[in-house]
Each structure stands twice: as C-alpha cells, then as structure tokens.
Amino acid sequence: MHQRGSEVVLCTAGGITLHQGMSDASTATVTLSAGQYFVSEL
C-alpha cells in the first residue's frame, strides 16, 4: 500500500498474478499477461 500515490505494475514477459490486500481485509486478485499493466489507485 502506498500512502501518497498510485502503483503501476507492468508485465513485460510471461504472466503474473497479483494479490492485493484491501483495507476491509478482503483480497483483490488480478492476472496479467505480457504487455498488460495494472494501476492500483488509492
């Protein structure tokens, strides 16, 4: 978690699954393939 900004994750090759802990204790999951990106907003 970043207190003062957003986070960008870029998958450059292969694939990746991101698991983000939310403030309500739930978990958000995002799967990216090469060339895809995800922006985690505050």
Backbone as CSV, one residue per row, in Angstrom:
resi,resn,N_x,N_y,N_z,CA_x,CA_y,CA_z,C_x,C_y,C_z
1,MET,0.846,-1.175,0.000,0.000,0.000,0.000,0.892,1.239,0.000
2,HIS,0.549,2.192,-0.848,1.311,3.421,-0.949,0.433,4.566,-0.452
3,GLN,0.903,5.248,0.539,0.111,6.278,1.192,-0.092,7.531,0.352
4,ARG,0.828,7.833,-0.550,0.764,9.119,-1.251,0.752,8.994,-2.765
5,GLY,0.304,7.909,-3.281,0.290,7.781,-4.727,-0.217,6.434,-5.179
6,SER,-0.259,6.270,-6.475,-0.714,5.035,-7.079,0.490,4.161,-7.413
7,GLU,0.207,2.891,-7.694,1.257,1.941,-8.045,0.935,1.364,-9.408
8,VAL,1.949,1.256,-10.271,1.784,0.656,-11.591,2.621,-0.609,-11.643
9,VAL,2.001,-1.706,-12.098,2.715,-2.963,-12.297,2.586,-3.315,-13.769
10,LEU,3.709,-3.524,-14.449,3.746,-3.864,-15.867,4.349,-5.249,-16.028
11,CYS,3.650,-6.123,-16.711,4.163,-7.463,-17.001,4.885,-7.397,-18.343
12,THR,6.181,-7.610,-18.342,6.976,-7.486,-19.565,7.133,-8.802,-20.315
13,ALA,6.987,-9.936,-19.628,7.107,-11.249,-20.274,6.396,-12.287,-19.413
14,GLY,5.851,-13.304,-20.050,5.190,-14.374,-19.293,3.877,-13.921,-18.708
15,GLY,3.669,-14.226,-17.448,2.437,-13.852,-16.772,2.670,-13.693,-15.287
16,ILE,1.766,-13.014,-14.630,1.885,-12.767,-13.197,0.478,-12.640,-12.609
17,THR,0.314,-13.127,-11.400,-0.933,-12.946,-10.665,-0.624,-12.105,-9.439
18,LEU,-1.352,-11.003,-9.293,-1.167,-10.084,-8.171,-2.289,-10.290,-7.170
19,HIS,-1.944,-10.296,-5.898,-2.915,-10.379,-4.819,-2.743,-9.132,-3.963
20,GLN,-3.778,-8.313,-3.893,-3.698,-7.039,-3.167,-4.629,-7.079,-1.964
21,GLY,-4.059,-6.864,-0.782,-4.863,-6.775,0.430,-5.572,-5.434,0.491
22,MET,-6.870,-5.463,0.702,-7.676,-4.255,0.746,-7.878,-3.806,2.194
23,SER,-8.306,-2.567,2.375,-8.474,-2.009,3.720,-9.566,-2.717,4.521
24,ASP,-10.503,-3.395,3.837,-11.560,-4.123,4.546,-11.192,-5.586,4.804
25,ALA,-9.917,-5.926,4.659,-9.353,-7.263,4.888,-9.668,-8.250,3.764
26,SER,-10.342,-7.826,2.694,-10.556,-8.697,1.543,-9.303,-8.676,0.669
27,THR,-9.278,-9.542,-0.333,-8.146,-9.611,-1.248,-8.637,-9.471,-2.681
28,ALA,-8.009,-8.593,-3.456,-8.308,-8.441,-4.882,-7.213,-9.166,-5.656
29,THR,-7.601,-9.916,-6.686,-6.648,-10.674,-7.490,-6.750,-10.221,-8.941
30,VAL,-5.586,-9.969,-9.556,-5.509,-9.555,-10.960,-4.448,-10.418,-11.637
31,THR,-4.780,-10.967,-12.800,-3.818,-11.754,-13.570,-3.453,-10.983,-14.835
32,LEU,-2.143,-10.813,-15.049,-1.638,-10.069,-16.202,-0.830,-10.983,-17.113
33,SER,-0.897,-10.700,-18.401,-0.061,-11.357,-19.415,0.934,-10.338,-19.929
34,ALA,1.919,-10.801,-20.698,2.935,-9.915,-21.246,2.306,-8.728,-21.969
35,GLY,2.771,-7.523,-21.639,2.285,-6.298,-22.251,1.112,-5.652,-21.527
36,GLN,0.547,-6.329,-20.540,-0.557,-5.758,-19.780,-0.036,-5.067,-18.535
37,TYR,-0.841,-4.138,-18.018,-0.465,-3.415,-16.812,-1.655,-3.255,-15.894
38,PHE,-1.367,-2.923,-14.644,-2.394,-2.697,-13.640,-2.005,-1.462,-12.850
39,VAL,-2.985,-0.563,-12.629,-2.760,0.628,-11.813,-3.574,0.479,-10.550
40,SER,-2.910,0.486,-9.418,-3.566,0.404,-8.122,-3.809,1.822,-7.629
41,GLU,-5.057,2.230,-7.643,-5.425,3.586,-7.223,-5.623,3.623,-5.722
42,LEU,-5.477,4.794,-5.157,-5.749,4.963,-3.721,-7.220,4.964,-3.465
